[in-house]
Structures are given as C-alpha cells and as structure tokens.
Amino acid sequence: MRIKRAVNAVKKRRAILKQAKGYRGTKSKLYRVAREQVMKSGQYAYIGRKHRKRDFRSLWITRINAACRANGIRYSLFIDGLKKNNINLNRKVLSDMAINEPLAFAKLCESIKK
C-alpha cells in the first residue's frame, strides 16, 4: 500500500510560505521558489549571528581607543597595561565605562600610565 502525503504535504508547504511572508514577488507566492529563498535566508541569518559578534567587538575597540586617546594613551598600551596590572575587564565593559563614566575611565588610564 502506498502512502499518500496530501495533508502533510500541504502543512509543509503552508509552513514554508508562512516563513516566506514579506518576500518580494514570487518568492512569497510560489512554493518552490519560496523554499529556496527560505533556505538561503536561513544561511544569511546564521552568518549574520556570527558577524554581529565581530561587529560589536570592533565597535567596542573603536570606542575604547577614542577614550584612551582623549586621556593621552594608545589603545594597545592601555590593553597591555590592563593585563600587566591584572585588571580583568572585558572590552564591552570598558566601552560602556568609557561612554557612561568618563571620570572612572580617566582614573583607570592614569593608573595604567604609572
């Protein structure tokens, strides 16, 4: 006896078309095209999650560098000084500190210069 896929096939198609909602043209209307685009979109989303981490790290570094130079020290020397003085703050926290608490960041820079 053969297995008929009527209900399951329709459910599967409906799920793909629901995911493709909002895509331009036939990518949101035709199942075959929509399936391809949903797969490609999933790949872009996966890659994007990796890129977001890189982008934020480079943003933090840029902010820290700007704050360091305002306090008369280079970024590389600042990070080196943190490591030598066993100050374990990550770049996200340092960036936030540089923006929201510039006086505390300035004190940190002064302690590293010494």
Phi, psi and omega in degrees: 000135180271156181262127178265137189255014190315297186294313182296321180295318180295318179299316181297315180296319181297322180295318179295315181295328177293320178294329183272005181299132180098349177287155183282144171061221185288348180296340177254359185247317185263132187300312186297315180291319181298319180299315178300315183291324178295320178296316180294321179297322177297322178294317179298319181296318179299312180297320181298325178294328177286318182295326181302320180296317179296314184297317180294320180299316180293326176296315179300316181297318179299316180294317180296316180301315180298317180292322179297313182295328176294334179260011172077036177215147178278156182301313184297319178291325178297311180295319178298317178297321177300315182295318181293327180269010181053043174262107186263078174243134179278170186294328179297314180293317179298319179297315179297320179295318181297325182276309189271335181226071185296331179292317178295321179294321179297319178297320178299316178297319180295319180294329180283326178298329184286000000 
